[in-house]
């Protein structure tokens, strides 16, 4: 999905509200990635934003092992 270009599409007002709600939850909830639904919200945030614009400190420590390779591929898209 990250390579599909969906992040370049304009968001409607409902999508903007959803994106902002997700991002607010991620940034204001302590240990958000460890909370129930945290990884799902983080994955959704990636789809709403251009590759490279969503950063996470120490992904190897903060993301589940099964998610790390996908996150690194997502980040590598931004480098091109």
PDB file of N, CA, C and O in Angstrom:
ATOM      1  N   UNK A   1       0.821  -1.200   0.000  1.00  0.00           N
ATOM      2  CA  UNK A   1       0.000   0.000   0.000  1.00  0.00           C
ATOM      3  C   UNK A   1       0.861   1.258   0.000  1.00  0.00           C
ATOM      4  O   UNK A   1       0.511   2.260  -0.624  1.00  0.00           O
ATOM      5  N   UNK A   2       1.982   1.199   0.701  1.00  0.00           N
ATOM      6  CA  UNK A   2       2.831   2.385   0.791  1.00  0.00           C
ATOM      7  C   UNK A   2       3.373   2.786  -0.570  1.00  0.00           C
ATOM      8  O   UNK A   2       3.651   3.962  -0.803  1.00  0.00           O
ATOM      9  N   UNK A   3       3.526   1.835  -1.461  1.00  0.00           N
ATOM     10  CA  UNK A   3       4.046   2.134  -2.788  1.00  0.00           C
ATOM     11  C   UNK A   3       2.944   2.469  -3.784  1.00  0.00           C
ATOM     12  O   UNK A   3       3.237   2.799  -4.933  1.00  0.00           O
ATOM     13  N   UNK A   4       1.700   2.392  -3.373  1.00  0.00           N
ATOM     14  CA  UNK A   4       0.586   2.614  -4.290  1.00  0.00           C
ATOM     15  C   UNK A   4       0.366   4.080  -4.632  1.00  0.00           C
ATOM     16  O   UNK A   4      -0.290   4.394  -5.625  1.00  0.00           O
ATOM     17  N   UNK A   5       0.909   4.980  -3.817  1.00  0.00           N
ATOM     18  CA  UNK A   5       0.684   6.403  -4.040  1.00  0.00           C
ATOM     19  C   UNK A   5      -0.561   6.930  -3.368  1.00  0.00           C
ATOM     20  O   UNK A   5      -0.927   8.090  -3.557  1.00  0.00           O
ATOM     21  N   UNK A   6      -1.218   6.091  -2.584  1.00  0.00           N
ATOM     22  CA  UNK A   6      -2.451   6.513  -1.914  1.00  0.00           C
ATOM     23  C   UNK A   6      -2.223   7.736  -1.026  1.00  0.00           C
ATOM     24  O   UNK A   6      -3.139   8.530  -0.810  1.00  0.00           O
ATOM     25  N   UNK A   7      -1.003   7.886  -0.516  1.00  0.00           N
ATOM     26  CA  UNK A   7      -0.697   9.013   0.357  1.00  0.00           C
ATOM     27  C   UNK A   7      -0.711  10.341  -0.395  1.00  0.00           C
ATOM     28  O   UNK A   7      -0.750  11.406   0.222  1.00  0.00           O
ATOM     29  N   UNK A   8      -0.681  10.280  -1.724  1.00  0.00           N
ATOM     30  CA  UNK A   8      -0.709  11.500  -2.530  1.00  0.00           C
ATOM     31  C   UNK A   8      -2.122  11.977  -2.837  1.00  0.00           C
ATOM     32  O   UNK A   8      -2.314  13.069  -3.372  1.00  0.00           O
ATOM     33  N   UNK A   9      -3.103  11.161  -2.498  1.00  0.00           N
ATOM     34  CA  UNK A   9      -4.498  11.525  -2.736  1.00  0.00           C
ATOM     35  C   UNK A   9      -4.966  12.521  -1.677  1.00  0.00           C
ATOM     36  O   UNK A   9      -4.559  12.443  -0.518  1.00  0.00           O
ATOM     37  N   UNK A  10      -5.811  13.443  -2.080  1.00  0.00           N
ATOM     38  CA  UNK A  10      -6.381  14.384  -1.115  1.00  0.00           C
ATOM     39  C   UNK A  10      -7.343  13.648  -0.197  1.00  0.00           C
ATOM     40  O   UNK A  10      -8.078  12.761  -0.629  1.00  0.00           O
ATOM     41  N   UNK A  11      -7.328  14.024   1.063  1.00  0.00           N
ATOM     42  CA  UNK A  11      -8.235  13.429   2.039  1.00  0.00           C
ATOM     43  C   UNK A  11      -9.500  14.265   2.135  1.00  0.00           C
ATOM     44  O   UNK A  11      -9.460  15.493   2.056  1.00  0.00           O
ATOM     45  N   UNK A  12     -10.636  13.570   2.309  1.00  0.00           N
ATOM     46  CA  UNK A  12     -11.860  14.327   2.556  1.00  0.00           C
ATOM     47  C   UNK A  12     -11.894  14.696   4.043  1.00  0.00           C
ATOM     48  O   UNK A  12     -11.030  14.270   4.811  1.00  0.00           O
ATOM     49  N   UNK A  13     -12.871  15.470   4.437  1.00  0.00           N
ATOM     50  CA  UNK A  13     -12.896  15.981   5.814  1.00  0.00           C
ATOM     51  C   UNK A  13     -12.992  14.866   6.844  1.00  0.00           C
ATOM     52  O   UNK A  13     -12.380  14.963   7.908  1.00  0.00           O
ATOM     53  N   UNK A  14     -13.742  13.813   6.554  1.00  0.00           N
ATOM     54  CA  UNK A  14     -13.837  12.688   7.492  1.00  0.00           C
ATOM     55  C   UNK A  14     -12.495  11.985   7.644  1.00  0.00           C
ATOM     56  O   UNK A  14     -12.118  11.587   8.746  1.00  0.00           O
ATOM     57  N   UNK A  15     -11.778  11.833   6.541  1.00  0.00           N
ATOM     58  CA  UNK A  15     -10.471  11.184   6.583  1.00  0.00           C
ATOM     59  C   UNK A  15      -9.442  12.024   7.346  1.00  0.00           C
ATOM     60  O   UNK A  15      -8.591  11.488   8.055  1.00  0.00           O
ATOM     61  N   UNK A  16      -9.534  13.339   7.191  1.00  0.00           N
ATOM     62  CA  UNK A  16      -8.642  14.233   7.933  1.00  0.00           C
ATOM     63  C   UNK A  16      -8.898  14.088   9.434  1.00  0.00           C
ATOM     64  O   UNK A  16      -7.955  14.020  10.222  1.00  0.00           O
ATOM     65  N   UNK A  17     -10.152  14.041   9.822  1.00  0.00           N
ATOM     66  CA  UNK A  17     -10.498  13.875  11.238  1.00  0.00           C
ATOM     67  C   UNK A  17      -9.970  12.541  11.748  1.00  0.00           C
ATOM     68  O   UNK A  17      -9.402  12.481  12.839  1.00  0.00           O
ATOM     69  N   UNK A  18     -10.146  11.476  10.982  1.00  0.00           N
ATOM     70  CA  UNK A  18      -9.663  10.162  11.392  1.00  0.00           C
ATOM     71  C   UNK A  18      -8.144  10.153  11.515  1.00  0.00           C
ATOM     72  O   UNK A  18      -7.607   9.659  12.506  1.00  0.00           O
ATOM     73  N   UNK A  19      -7.452  10.692  10.524  1.00  0.00           N
ATOM     74  CA  UNK A  19      -5.988  10.767  10.568  1.00  0.00           C
ATOM     75  C   UNK A  19      -5.526  11.526  11.806  1.00  0.00           C
ATOM     76  O   UNK A  19      -4.645  11.069  12.534  1.00  0.00           O
ATOM     77  N   UNK A  20      -6.123  12.680  12.032  1.00  0.00           N
ATOM     78  CA  UNK A  20      -5.715  13.509  13.171  1.00  0.00           C
ATOM     79  C   UNK A  20      -6.023  12.833  14.508  1.00  0.00           C
ATOM     80  O   UNK A  20      -5.255  12.962  15.461  1.00  0.00           O
ATOM     81  N   UNK A  21      -7.132  12.123  14.577  1.00  0.00           N
ATOM     82  CA  UNK A  21      -7.494  11.397  15.790  1.00  0.00           C
ATOM     83  C   UNK A  21      -6.488  10.288  16.077  1.00  0.00           C
ATOM     84  O   UNK A  21      -6.054  10.109  17.215  1.00  0.00           O
ATOM     85  N   UNK A  22      -6.127   9.557  15.049  1.00  0.00           N
ATOM     86  CA  UNK A  22      -5.141   8.477  15.194  1.00  0.00           C
ATOM     87  C   UNK A  22      -3.804   9.049  15.639  1.00  0.00           C
ATOM     88  O   UNK A  22      -3.193   8.546  16.581  1.00  0.00           O
ATOM     89  N   UNK A  23      -3.354  10.088  14.970  1.00  0.00           N
ATOM     90  CA  UNK A  23      -2.061  10.676  15.298  1.00  0.00           C
ATOM     91  C   UNK A  23      -2.062  11.266  16.700  1.00  0.00           C
ATOM     92  O   UNK A  23      -1.063  11.159  17.411  1.00  0.00           O
ATOM     93  N   UNK A  24      -3.147  11.877  17.104  1.00  0.00           N
ATOM     94  CA  UNK A  24      -3.250  12.428  18.449  1.00  0.00           C
ATOM     95  C   UNK A  24      -3.161  11.306  19.488  1.00  0.00           C
ATOM     96  O   UNK A  24      -2.445  11.424  20.482  1.00  0.00           O
ATOM     97  N   UNK A  25      -3.894  10.225  19.245  1.00  0.00           N
ATOM     98  CA  UNK A  25      -3.859   9.099  20.173  1.00  0.00           C
ATOM     99  C   UNK A  25      -2.441   8.554  20.297  1.00  0.00           C
ATOM    100  O   UNK A  25      -1.972   8.281  21.402  1.00  0.00           O
ATOM    101  N   UNK A  26      -1.758   8.397  19.162  1.00  0.00           N
ATOM    102  CA  UNK A  26      -0.395   7.854  19.177  1.00  0.00           C
ATOM    103  C   UNK A  26       0.572   8.743  19.935  1.00  0.00           C
ATOM    104  O   UNK A  26       1.467   8.251  20.622  1.00  0.00           O
ATOM    105  N   UNK A  27       0.396  10.055  19.813  1.00  0.00           N
ATOM    106  CA  UNK A  27       1.357  10.963  20.435  1.00  0.00           C
ATOM    107  C   UNK A  27       1.020  11.298  21.888  1.00  0.00           C
ATOM    108  O   UNK A  27       1.894  11.753  22.625  1.00  0.00           O
ATOM    109  N   UNK A  28      -0.213  11.084  22.312  1.00  0.00           N
ATOM    110  CA  UNK A  28      -0.591  11.446  23.681  1.00  0.00           C
ATOM    111  C   UNK A  28      -0.778  10.249  24.614  1.00  0.00           C
ATOM    112  O   UNK A  28      -0.868  10.423  25.829  1.00  0.00           O
ATOM    113  N   UNK A  29      -0.836   9.062  24.069  1.00  0.00           N
ATOM    114  CA  UNK A  29      -1.020   7.873  24.890  1.00  0.00           C
ATOM    115  C   UNK A  29       0.347   7.323  25.287  1.00  0.00           C
ATOM    116  O   UNK A  29       1.144   6.967  24.419  1.00  0.00           O
ATOM    117  N   UNK A  30       0.626   7.248  26.576  1.00  0.00           N
ATOM    118  CA  UNK A  30       1.911   6.688  27.005  1.00  0.00           C
ATOM    119  C   UNK A  30       2.092   5.258  26.486  1.00  0.00           C
ATOM    120  O   UNK A  30       1.177   4.436  26.552  1.00  0.00           O
ATOM    121  N   UNK A  31       3.291   4.984  25.968  1.00  0.00           N
ATOM    122  CA  UNK A  31       3.591   3.650  25.420  1.00  0.00           C
ATOM    123  C   UNK A  31       2.527   3.197  24.428  1.00  0.00           C
ATOM    124  O   UNK A  31       2.085   2.048  24.465  1.00  0.00           O
ATOM    125  N   UNK A  32       2.122   4.093  23.549  1.00  0.00           N
ATOM    126  CA  UNK A  32       0.999   3.833  22.648  1.00  0.00           C
ATOM    127  C   UNK A  32       1.162   2.562  21.828  1.00  0.00           C
ATOM    128  O   UNK A  32       0.180   1.863  21.578  1.00  0.00           O
ATOM    129  N   UNK A  33       2.367   2.253  21.410  1.00  0.00           N
ATOM    130  CA  UNK A  33       2.554   1.057  20.581  1.00  0.00           C
ATOM    131  C   UNK A  33       2.385  -0.228  21.375  1.00  0.00           C
ATOM    132  O   UNK A  33       2.168  -1.291  20.794  1.00  0.00           O
ATOM    133  N   UNK A  34       2.480  -0.145  22.678  1.00  0.00           N
ATOM    134  CA  UNK A  34       2.300  -1.323  23.538  1.00  0.00           C
ATOM    135  C   UNK A  34       0.849  -1.475  24.008  1.00  0.00           C
ATOM    136  O   UNK A  34       0.484  -2.495  24.592  1.00  0.00           O
ATOM    137  N   UNK A  35       0.031  -0.459  23.751  1.00  0.00           N
ATOM    138  CA  UNK A  35      -1.367  -0.490  24.171  1.00  0.00           C
ATOM    139  C   UNK A  35      -2.201  -1.281  23.158  1.00  0.00           C
ATOM    140  O   UNK A  35      -1.799  -1.449  22.007  1.00  0.00           O
ATOM    141  N   UNK A  36      -3.348  -1.755  23.594  1.00  0.00           N
ATOM    142  CA  UNK A  36      -4.242  -2.482  22.697  1.00  0.00           C
ATOM    143  C   UNK A  36      -4.611  -1.587  21.510  1.00  0.00           C
ATOM    144  O   UNK A  36      -5.070  -0.460  21.695  1.00  0.00           O
ATOM    145  N   UNK A  37      -4.411  -2.088  20.316  1.00  0.00           N
ATOM    146  CA  UNK A  37      -4.721  -1.334  19.102  1.00  0.00           C
ATOM    147  C   UNK A  37      -3.632  -0.369  18.682  1.00  0.00           C
ATOM    148  O   UNK A  37      -3.779   0.321  17.673  1.00  0.00           O
ATOM    149  N   UNK A  38      -2.550  -0.305  19.424  1.00  0.00           N
ATOM    150  CA  UNK A  38      -1.492   0.653  19.116  1.00  0.00           C
ATOM    151  C   UNK A  38      -0.805   0.397  17.780  1.00  0.00           C
ATOM    152  O   UNK A  38      -0.604   1.323  16.994  1.00  0.00           O
ATOM    153  N   UNK A  39      -0.447  -0.845  17.524  1.00  0.00           N
ATOM    154  CA  UNK A  39       0.226  -1.172  16.260  1.00  0.00           C
ATOM    155  C   UNK A  39      -0.727  -0.951  15.093  1.00  0.00           C
ATOM    156  O   UNK A  39      -0.310  -0.475  14.037  1.00  0.00           O
ATOM    157  N   UNK A  40      -1.984  -1.284  15.268  1.00  0.00           N
ATOM    158  CA  UNK A  40      -2.959  -1.067  14.196  1.00  0.00           C
ATOM    159  C   UNK A  40      -3.097   0.424  13.893  1.00  0.00           C
ATOM    160  O   UNK A  40      -3.169   0.822  12.730  1.00  0.00           O
ATOM    161  N   UNK A  41      -3.134   1.230  14.921  1.00  0.00           N
ATOM    162  CA  UNK A  41      -3.216   2.680  14.707  1.00  0.00           C
ATOM    163  C   UNK A  41      -1.946   3.204  14.037  1.00  0.00           C
ATOM    164  O   UNK A  41      -2.011   4.070  13.165  1.00  0.00           O
ATOM    165  N   UNK A  42      -0.795   2.674  14.446  1.00  0.00           N
ATOM    166  CA  UNK A  42       0.462   3.086  13.833  1.00  0.00           C
ATOM    167  C   UNK A  42       0.468   2.712  12.351  1.00  0.00           C
ATOM    168  O   UNK A  42       0.885   3.518  11.519  1.00  0.00           O
ATOM    169  N   UNK A  43       0.020   1.518  12.011  1.00  0.00           N
ATOM    170  CA  UNK A  43      -0.047   1.091  10.606  1.00  0.00           C
ATOM    171  C   UNK A  43      -0.984   2.003   9.816  1.00  0.00           C
ATOM    172  O   UNK A  43      -0.684   2.366   8.678  1.00  0.00           O
ATOM    173  N   UNK A  44      -2.108   2.370  10.411  1.00  0.00           N
ATOM    174  CA  UNK A  44      -3.037   3.280   9.737  1.00  0.00           C
ATOM    175  C   UNK A  44      -2.389   4.642   9.518  1.00  0.00           C
ATOM    176  O   UNK A  44      -2.561   5.251   8.462  1.00  0.00           O
ATOM    177  N   UNK A  45      -1.646   5.120  10.511  1.00  0.00           N
ATOM    178  CA  UNK A  45      -0.964   6.413  10.365  1.00  0.00           C
ATOM    179  C   UNK A  45       0.016   6.381   9.200  1.00  0.00           C
ATOM    180  O   UNK A  45       0.164   7.370   8.483  1.00  0.00           O
ATOM    181  N   UNK A  46       0.687   5.246   9.007  1.00  0.00           N
ATOM    182  CA  UNK A  46       1.619   5.123   7.884  1.00  0.00           C
ATOM    183  C   UNK A  46       0.897   5.295   6.547  1.00  0.00           C
ATOM    184  O   UNK A  46       1.429   5.911   5.622  1.00  0.00           O
ATOM    185  N   UNK A  47      -0.302   4.755   6.454  1.00  0.00           N
ATOM    186  CA  UNK A  47      -1.048   4.845   5.197  1.00  0.00           C
ATOM    187  C   UNK A  47      -1.587   6.243   4.929  1.00  0.00           C
ATOM    188  O   UNK A  47      -1.801   6.611   3.773  1.00  0.00           O
ATOM    189  N   UNK A  48      -1.808   7.020   5.971  1.00  0.00           N
ATOM    190  CA  UNK A  48      -2.313   8.380   5.810  1.00  0.00           C
ATOM    191  C   UNK A  48      -1.213   9.391   5.509  1.00  0.00           C
ATOM    192  O   UNK A  48      -1.505  10.532   5.151  1.00  0.00           O
ATOM    193  N   UNK A  49       0.038   8.992   5.646  1.00  0.00           N
ATOM    194  CA  UNK A  49       1.149   9.930   5.495  1.00  0.00           C
ATOM    195  C   UNK A  49       2.166   9.422   4.482  1.00  0.00           C
ATOM    196  O   UNK A  49       2.268   8.221   4.230  1.00  0.00           O
ATOM    197  N   UNK A  50       2.907  10.345   3.915  1.00  0.00           N
ATOM    198  CA  UNK A  50       3.919   9.982   2.928  1.00  0.00           C
ATOM    199  C   UNK A  50       5.058   9.218   3.600  1.00  0.00           C
ATOM    200  O   UNK A  50       5.423   9.510   4.739  1.00  0.00           O
ATOM    201  N   UNK A  51       5.618   8.236   2.884  1.00  0.00           N
ATOM    202  CA  UNK A  51       6.743   7.485   3.437  1.00  0.00           C
ATOM    203  C   UNK A  51       7.845   8.422   3.928  1.00  0.00           C
ATOM    204  O   UNK A  51       8.226   9.379   3.253  1.00  0.00           O
ATOM    205  N   UNK A  52       8.336   8.119   5.111  1.00  0.00           N
ATOM    206  CA  UNK A  52       9.393   8.922   5.703  1.00  0.00           C
ATOM    207  C   UNK A  52       8.899  10.011   6.631  1.00  0.00           C
ATOM    208  O   UNK A  52       9.686  10.575   7.391  1.00  0.00           O
ATOM    209  N   UNK A  53       7.613  10.319   6.588  1.00  0.00           N
ATOM    210  CA  UNK A  53       7.102  11.406   7.422  1.00  0.00           C
ATOM    211  C   UNK A  53       6.660  10.931   8.805  1.00  0.00           C
ATOM    212  O   UNK A  53       6.468  11.749   9.705  1.00  0.00           O
ATOM    213  N   UNK A  54       6.498   9.634   8.981  1.00  0.00           N
ATOM    214  CA  UNK A  54       6.140   9.080  10.282  1.00  0.00           C
ATOM    215  C   UNK A  54       7.374   8.358  10.813  1.00  0.00           C
ATOM    216  O   UNK A  54       7.803   7.344  10.263  1.00  0.00           O
ATOM    217  N   UNK A  55       7.921   8.888  11.869  1.00  0.00           N
ATOM    218  CA  UNK A  55       9.151   8.333  12.445  1.00  0.00           C
ATOM    219  C   UNK A  55       8.859   7.700  13.790  1.00  0.00           C
ATOM    220  O   UNK A  55       7.948   8.106  14.512  1.00  0.00           O
ATOM    221  N   UNK A  56       9.653   6.700  14.103  1.00  0.00           N
ATOM    222  CA  UNK A  56       9.567   6.077  15.415  1.00  0.00           C
ATOM    223  C   UNK A  56      10.992   5.867  15.913  1.00  0.00           C
ATOM    224  O   UNK A  56      11.857   5.389  15.179  1.00  0.00           O
ATOM    225  N   UNK A  57      11.216   6.223  17.146  1.00  0.00           N
ATOM    226  CA  UNK A  57      12.531   6.029  17.749  1.00  0.00           C
ATOM    227  C   UNK A  57      12.737   4.544  18.030  1.00  0.00           C
ATOM    228  O   UNK A  57      11.831   3.863  18.511  1.00  0.00           O
ATOM    229  N   UNK A  58      13.912   4.059  17.731  1.00  0.00           N
ATOM    230  CA  UNK A  58      14.293   2.673  18.027  1.00  0.00           C
ATOM    231  C   UNK A  58      13.259   1.646  17.574  1.00  0.00           C
ATOM    232  O   UNK A  58      12.699   0.932  18.405  1.00  0.00           O
ATOM    233  N   UNK A  59      12.994   1.560  16.261  1.00  0.00           N
ATOM    234  CA  UNK A  59      11.966   0.626  15.804  1.00  0.00           C
ATOM    235  C   UNK A  59      12.222  -0.821  16.242  1.00  0.00           C
ATOM    236  O   UNK A  59      11.273  -1.561  16.502  1.00  0.00           O
ATOM    237  N   UNK A  60      13.484  -1.226  16.326  1.00  0.00           N
ATOM    238  CA  UNK A  60      13.785  -2.603  16.732  1.00  0.00           C
ATOM    239  C   UNK A  60      13.313  -2.881  18.156  1.00  0.00           C
ATOM    240  O   UNK A  60      12.997  -4.021  18.496  1.00  0.00           O
ATOM    241  N   UNK A  61      13.264  -1.850  18.983  1.00  0.00           N
ATOM    242  CA  UNK A  61      12.826  -2.012  20.369  1.00  0.00           C
ATOM    243  C   UNK A  61      11.345  -1.708  20.552  1.00  0.00           C
ATOM    244  O   UNK A  61      10.714  -2.236  21.467  1.00  0.00           O
ATOM    245  N   UNK A  62      10.785  -0.863  19.689  1.00  0.00           N
ATOM    246  CA  UNK A  62       9.422  -0.385  19.903  1.00  0.00           C
ATOM    247  C   UNK A  62       8.362  -1.041  19.037  1.00  0.00           C
ATOM    248  O   UNK A  62       7.168  -0.870  19.282  1.00  0.00           O
ATOM    249  N   UNK A  63       8.781  -1.787  18.032  1.00  0.00           N
ATOM    250  CA  UNK A  63       7.823  -2.468  17.162  1.00  0.00           C
ATOM    251  C   UNK A  63       7.931  -3.979  17.348  1.00  0.00           C
ATOM    252  O   UNK A  63       8.998  -4.488  17.691  1.00  0.00           O
ATOM    253  N   UNK A  64       6.839  -4.694  17.124  1.00  0.00           N
ATOM    254  CA  UNK A  64       6.933  -6.148  17.190  1.00  0.00           C
ATOM    255  C   UNK A  64       7.849  -6.657  16.071  1.00  0.00           C
ATOM    256  O   UNK A  64       7.959  -6.030  15.017  1.00  0.00           O
ATOM    257  N   UNK A  65       8.488  -7.768  16.304  1.00  0.00           N
ATOM    258  CA  UNK A  65       9.442  -8.323  15.343  1.00  0.00           C
ATOM    259  C   UNK A  65       8.823  -8.501  13.954  1.00  0.00           C
ATOM    260  O   UNK A  65       9.488  -8.256  12.947  1.00  0.00           O
ATOM    261  N   UNK A  66       7.571  -8.922  13.891  1.00  0.00           N
ATOM    262  CA  UNK A  66       6.931  -9.180  12.602  1.00  0.00           C
ATOM    263  C   UNK A  66       6.683  -7.888  11.809  1.00  0.00           C
ATOM    264  O   UNK A  66       6.430  -7.948  10.606  1.00  0.00           O
ATOM    265  N   UNK A  67       6.749  -6.745  12.455  1.00  0.00           N
ATOM    266  CA  UNK A  67       6.447  -5.464  11.801  1.00  0.00           C
ATOM    267  C   UNK A  67       7.709  -4.735  11.331  1.00  0.00           C
ATOM    268  O   UNK A  67       7.626  -3.862  10.467  1.00  0.00           O
ATOM    269  N   UNK A  68       8.855  -5.075  11.876  1.00  0.00           N
ATOM    270  CA  UNK A  68      10.081  -4.312  11.647  1.00  0.00           C
ATOM    271  C   UNK A  68      10.497  -4.288  10.185  1.00  0.00           C
ATOM    272  O   UNK A  68      10.798  -3.216   9.660  1.00  0.00           O
ATOM    273  N   UNK A  69      10.523  -5.426   9.511  1.00  0.00           N
ATOM    274  CA  UNK A  69      10.948  -5.448   8.104  1.00  0.00           C
ATOM    275  C   UNK A  69      10.045  -4.588   7.232  1.00  0.00           C
ATOM    276  O   UNK A  69      10.530  -3.859   6.367  1.00  0.00           O
ATOM    277  N   UNK A  70       8.745  -4.666   7.451  1.00  0.00           N
ATOM    278  CA  UNK A  70       7.815  -3.845   6.683  1.00  0.00           C
ATOM    279  C   UNK A  70       8.026  -2.364   6.939  1.00  0.00           C
ATOM    280  O   UNK A  70       7.964  -1.553   6.015  1.00  0.00           O
ATOM    281  N   UNK A  71       8.277  -2.012   8.191  1.00  0.00           N
ATOM    282  CA  UNK A  71       8.526  -0.610   8.529  1.00  0.00           C
ATOM    283  C   UNK A  71       9.810  -0.127   7.858  1.00  0.00           C
ATOM    284  O   UNK A  71       9.854   0.991   7.345  1.00  0.00           O
ATOM    285  N   UNK A  72      10.833  -0.939   7.857  1.00  0.00           N
ATOM    286  CA  UNK A  72      12.093  -0.555   7.210  1.00  0.00           C
ATOM    287  C   UNK A  72      11.908  -0.386   5.703  1.00  0.00           C
ATOM    288  O   UNK A  72      12.484   0.523   5.106  1.00  0.00           O
ATOM    289  N   UNK A  73      11.106  -1.256   5.087  1.00  0.00           N
ATOM    290  CA  UNK A  73      10.810  -1.093   3.645  1.00  0.00           C
ATOM    291  C   UNK A  73      10.061   0.211   3.404  1.00  0.00           C
ATOM    292  O   UNK A  73      10.350   0.930   2.447  1.00  0.00           O
ATOM    293  N   UNK A  74       9.108   0.513   4.262  1.00  0.00           N
ATOM    294  CA  UNK A  74       8.352   1.761   4.171  1.00  0.00           C
ATOM    295  C   UNK A  74       9.294   2.956   4.248  1.00  0.00           C
ATOM    296  O   UNK A  74       9.190   3.891   3.454  1.00  0.00           O
ATOM    297  N   UNK A  75      10.208   2.919   5.203  1.00  0.00           N
ATOM    298  CA  UNK A  75      11.179   4.012   5.354  1.00  0.00           C
ATOM    299  C   UNK A  75      12.098   4.110   4.141  1.00  0.00           C
ATOM    300  O   UNK A  75      12.486   5.210   3.746  1.00  0.00           O
ATOM    301  N   UNK A  76      12.449   2.975   3.549  1.00  0.00           N
ATOM    302  CA  UNK A  76      13.360   3.002   2.401  1.00  0.00           C
ATOM    303  C   UNK A  76      12.712   3.638   1.177  1.00  0.00           C
ATOM    304  O   UNK A  76      13.414   4.162   0.311  1.00  0.00           O
ATOM    305  N   UNK A  77      11.397   3.601   1.094  1.00  0.00           N
ATOM    306  CA  UNK A  77      10.684   4.253  -0.014  1.00  0.00           C
ATOM    307  C   UNK A  77      10.956   5.745   0.001  1.00  0.00           C
ATOM    308  O   UNK A  77      11.081   6.370  -1.052  1.00  0.00           O
ATOM    309  N   UNK A  78      11.048   6.312   1.187  1.00  0.00           N
ATOM    310  CA  UNK A  78      11.275   7.752   1.332  1.00  0.00           C
ATOM    311  C   UNK A  78      12.669   8.150   0.855  1.00  0.00           C
ATOM    312  O   UNK A  78      12.891   9.287   0.438  1.00  0.00           O
ATOM    313  N   UNK A  79      13.592   7.219   0.921  1.00  0.00           N
ATOM    314  CA  UNK A  79      14.979   7.514   0.539  1.00  0.00           C
ATOM    315  C   UNK A  79      15.141   7.626  -0.968  1.00  0.00           C
ATOM    316  O   UNK A  79      16.152   8.145  -1.442  1.00  0.00           O
ATOM    317  N   UNK A  80      14.177   7.155  -1.719  1.00  0.00           N
ATOM    318  CA  UNK A  80      14.287   7.191  -3.193  1.00  0.00           C
ATOM    319  C   UNK A  80      13.643   8.408  -3.789  1.00  0.00           C
ATOM    320  O   UNK A  80      13.654   8.578  -5.008  1.00  0.00           O
TER     321      UNK A  80
END
